Amino acid sequence: MKNLGIKVALFINYFVFAILLNSVGIVIKQAIDNYEVLETRASALEAFKDLPIAIVSFLVASFLPKIGYKKSMLFALLLVFFGCFYMYYGNSFASTKVLFLTIGIAFALIKVSVYSMIGLLTKSTKEHSSFMSIIEGFFMIGIASAYFIFPAFFDNKNPNAWLNVYLFLAGLIALSFFILLFSKINVKPEISNKTITQDFMGMIKLIISPLVIFFVLSAFLFVMVEQGIMTWLPTFNKKVLSLSDSLSVQMASILAISLAVGRLLAGMIVKRISWLVITTICIIISMIIVVAILPNIFELKTTEITSVTKITFTGFIFPIIGLFIAPIYPLINSVVLSALPKQLHSAMTGLIVIFSALGGTFGSRIIGYLFEHIGGHKAFYFMLIPMTILIISLIMLNKTIRKHEVIC
């Protein structure tokens, strides 16, 4: 099959970074337990991850095709390889910041490269949406794996044992590096004759397009919801549901698995049903889950739960929200990229990454603040606000796409 090698390489790279990028919720919990930091301070790790993603995407996305997608991804893997070793030997809250700083920089290069190459590897809007949903679903499988990989290294007798996971991840990164290194790319990006400055200004001009305005608002709001829940679910499981360290992380995998299943299903359903219908229904169901489930939660002073059989009904049901929020992100990304010429995909992906990163940081910080000041059982109610605004934003995005108000 044509381009099979590079497609496999893209999937593996995305899988590795899914584990690293979204381990932030697990590391926040470990930082609170091992390094004795408060929730608000621990939530800063999200910023150390997301702000470098935003800044690097802003600086390099417009001219990344000139550098080369393969070279960019190889450099990203090399950078985060050393970040893992620094975390292993550093063993402090400061080293967690450095780790997520390297992850953020590297992921910006990976995501812009992957999203841009999807446009080169697909031939139609529906094929683009399907591939985007599938690769994002694979990303969620990587996230789900993290919820089992990290606990496998937990040891109640040795609080530092969990750091061994970074030696394992360094090996996984090395494997990914060599697979990509020997993969052949049979498609070439459309490289403009413009200077780097002109390419950069072209990305800036994209922001004034009505299409892009409503898209970045939608992406910002969605990631605020997704990352706010995903980052704090392990802490929620421990502090509110009184689960043990291992169970609190493992039960959070239900969210990641739900997100993976939701995105893989969306890749098939979108071929038959409008993306706007899918996303609107999914948001409404998600809001119903929040309103129906959270009132049943109380911060009870119970003994630690160490068995799955003793976990409350809520511990299993609330994470299912991932099944319904899952299709939103890949579908809106695909819709906006398909509406733009391929030479603008790299610049547009830069904007996608920037506002996604900002949304993730903002959502995590707010939930962290609410966890500390009003309690974990009430914090997730905040998500109803961005969900409501998101429905309006998606409707406006669809109207704009129909009018073809795009700057090329």
N, C-alpha and C positions, 0 to 999 in steps of 0.2 A: 504494500500500500504506500502511495506517495506521501513523503514527509512523515512516515510513521515514527522514525527515530527521534525527530525533534519534538513530535507530539508527546512521546513517552518521556522525554527529557523535561518538557514543560510540566507534565503531571507530577513527576518526581520532585522537581524543584519546589513546586507549589505545596506538595505534601510536607516536605521538610520544613518550610517556612511556616506552614500552618501550626506545626508543633511548637516551634520557637516563639512565633508572634503571639499566639494566644495562650501561652503558658503564663502570661502576666497575672491572671487571676490566681493561679496556683502559687506563684512566687509571692504575690501580695499576702496570701494567707501564711506562707512560710516566713515572710519578713515580720509579720505581726507576732507570730509564735516564737521565732528564733532570734530576731534582732530587736524585739520589744519596741516596735514603732506603732504609733496610733494609726487609725484607719485613714484619716485625712492625709497624713504624711505618706503613708504607703501608697495611696492613690496616685502620687506623683510619678510612679513608675509608668503609668499609662502615658503621661506626657513625655517621659524620656524615650518612649517607643514611638509615639505618634507625631510629635513635633519634628524630629529628624526626618520622618517619612514625608511630612508636608514640605519642609524646607528643601530637601534634596530633590523631591519631585518638581518643585517650583523652579529650581536652578537648572536641572538637566533634561527634563522631559522633552522639551521642544527640539533639542538637537541630539537626542540619544540615537536616532537612526544613523547619524554620522559617525558616532563612536562604535556602534555595532551592538546588537542585542545580545549576542553570544558572549562577547567580551565583558559586557556589563554584568551579566548573570554570573560569570566565572569570578569576577572581582567580588561580587556580593557574597558568594559562597566562601571565598577565602577570608573575607573580613569577619564574618560571623563565626568561622572556624576558630579564629584566635579569640573571639569574644567568649566562646564557651570555655576555653582554657583559662581565661582571666577570671571567669566566675568561679571555676573550680578551685583555683588557688587563692582567690581573694576572700571568699566566704564572709561577706559583710554586706550591709545595705548599700554602701557606696559601690561595691562591685556589681550589684544587681542593676544599678543605674547605668554603669558602663556597658553591661551586657545588652540591655534594651536599647541603648544608644546605637550600638553596632547593628543590632537586629533591625532597628528603624531605618538606618541608612541603607542597609543591604536590601531590605524589603522594597524600598522605593524603587531601586533599580530592577528588582525582580518583577514587581507588579507592572511597571510601565512596559517592560520588555514583553511580558507574557500577554498583556492585553493588546498591545500593538501587533503582536504576531498572530493573534487570533484573527484579526482582520485580514492578514495576509494568507492565512490557511483556510479561510472559508469564502464561499462564493455568493451567498445570499443572506438576506436578513434573518430568515428562519433558521438557516444553518448556523449563523452567527449566534443567535439567541440560544440555540440548543447546545452548542459547544461551550458557550459562556456558562450556562447553567450547570453543565456536567463538570467542567473544570472547577467551578466554585463548590459543587457538591463534593468533589474529591478533596478540595481544601478542607471542608468540614469533616471529612473522614480523618484527615490528618489531625484536626483539633480533637476529635473524639479519641484518637490514639493517645494523645498527650495525657488524657485523664486516666489512662491505665499505665502508661510508661512511667510517669513521675511517681505514682504510689508504689510501683514495683521496687523503688529504691528507698522508700521510707523505712525507718527502723526506730521504734520507740526507745530502744536502748542507746542509740547513737544519733543525736539530732543533726549531725553533719553528713550522715550517710546519703541523704537525698542528692547531694552535690555530685555523686557519681553518675547521675543521669547526664551530666554535661560531657563526660568522657564518651558515653554512648552516643550522644547527639553529634559530637565532633566526628565520630566514625561514620555516622550516617551522612553528614555533610560532605565528608571526603569521598564517599561513594557517589553521591550526587554530582560532585565536581567532575569526577572522571567520566561518568556517563555522559554528561553534557559536553565535556572536552572532546570526546570522540564521536559526537553526534553531528551529522551533516545537515545543513540548512539549505533546502532547495528552492527557497523563495527569498526574494530581496525586497527590502523596504523601498518605498518611493522617496528618494532623497532629493530635496529641493536644492536649487542653486543659490539660495539665499544665505547670507552670513548668519553666524550664531546669534548676533544681536537681532537681526530681522526675524529669525525663527522664534526667539524669546518674546519679541513684541507681538508676534502673531498669536502666541498662546495668551498673552495678556488681552488682546483684542477679542478673543473668543468669549471672554467673561461678559461682554456687553450684549451678546446674543441672547434674546429671550429664551431660546431653547436651553442654553447653558445656565442661565440664571435659575430657572425652575428645576433643572436637573441637579445643580450643586446643592440647592436647598433640600431637595428630596434625599440626596445621598447623605447630606449632613444629618438630617433628622433620623434616617434609618439607622445609620451607624451609631448614633447616640443611643438609640433603643437597644440595638443588638449588643454593642460592647458594654453598655451599662449593665445589662443582665448577665452577659457571659463572664465579665470580669469579676463580678461580685457574687455569682452563684455559689462558688466553693465556700466563701466566707458566710453567706446566708445559710448554707447547709450546716455549717459548724455552729454558728452563734445562735441561730434561730431554731433550727431543727435538732440541734445537739448531736450531730453525727460525729464520729471519730475522724481523725485526720485523713485516713485512707478513704473511708466511705464518703466524706464530704467532697473529695475530689472525684472519686469514681462515679458518684451519683450525678455530678455535673455533666458527665459524659452523655447523659440522656438528652441534654440540650443540643450538644454538638451532633449527636447521631440524628436527632430530629431535624436539625438544619441540613445535614447531608442528604437525608431522605427527601426533604422538601425541595431541595434544589435539583436533585436528580429527577424527581417527578415533574418539576416545572419544565425541565428540558424536553420532556415528552408532551406535556399538556399544552405548552405555548404554541405548538404546531397547529392546534385546533381551536384554542380559545384566546381571545384578546388579552394582551398583557395587562391592560388597565382593569379588566374584569377580575383577573386572577389576583392582582395586588390589592385591589379594594376589598374584595371578600376576605382575603387573608388578614388584612389589618383589622377589620371589624371583628373577626373571630378572635384575634389576639387580644383585643380590648375586652371582649367578653370573658376570656380566660382570666385576665387580671382582676376584673370586677368580681367574678364568681369564686375564684380560688383564694385570693389573699385575705378576705375577711375571716377565713377559717383558721388563720395562723395566729398563734399567740406565743410570745417569748416565755415559755414555761421553763422553770428551773428544774429540769429533769436530769437524770443521770445520763452519762454519755452512751450513745447508741453505737454498738459495734457490729450489729447483725442486720442484714438487709430485711429480714422478716419483721423487724421492729420499727422500720421506718414508716412514718405516717403517709397517708394517701397523697397529701400535698407534695411530698418529696418526689413522687413519681409523676404527678399530673402537671404541676407548674412548668417543668422544663419542656413539656410537649409544645409549649408556645413556639418553640423553634421550628416546628413543622410548618407553621403558618407565616412566620416572618421570613422564612428562608427564601422564597422565590423573589422577593422584592428587589434585593440588591443586584443579582445578576441580570434580571430582566430590564431594570431601568438603565443599567450600564450598557447593555446590548442595544437597547432602543436608541440611546443617544449616539453611540458610536456608529450604528448603522445609518443614522441620519446625516452623518458627516462624511466628507471625502476621506479616503484612506490616508492621504498625506497629512491630515489633521489628527489622526488617531493617537499618535504619540503625545502631542500637546494636550489633547482632550483627556487622555489617560492621566497625564500629570495633574490636571484639575480634579479628576475623579479621586486620585490618591490623596491630594492635598485636603480636600473637604471631607473625605472619609476619615482621614487622620484627625482632623480638628473635631469632627463629630464624636469620634471615639474618646478623645481626651476629655471633651466637655461632658459627655455622658458619664464617664467613669468618675470624674471629679465630683459631679453633683451627687451621684449615688453614694460615693464614699463619704461625702459631707453629711448626707441624710442618714446613712448607717450610724455614724458617730453621734448625731444629735437627736434623731427621733426614733432610731431603732430600725433594724433590718426588716422587720415585718411590715413596716409602713413605707420604706424607701422606694420600692418598686411601683407604688401608685403614681409616682411622678411620670412614668412612661406613658400614661394616658394622654398627656399634653402633646408631646411630639408626634404621637400616633395620629391624633386628631388633625394636626396641622399637615401631616404627611399626606393624608387622603386628599386634602384641598390642593396641595402642591402637585400631586400626581395628575389630578384632573387638568390643572393648568398646563402641565408638561405635555399631556396628550393633545390638548387643543393647539399648542404651539407647533408640535410636530406636524399636525394636519395642515397647518398654514404654511409649512416649510419656511419658517422664519429662522433661517440659518445663515450665518456669515461664513463664506468659503474663501 
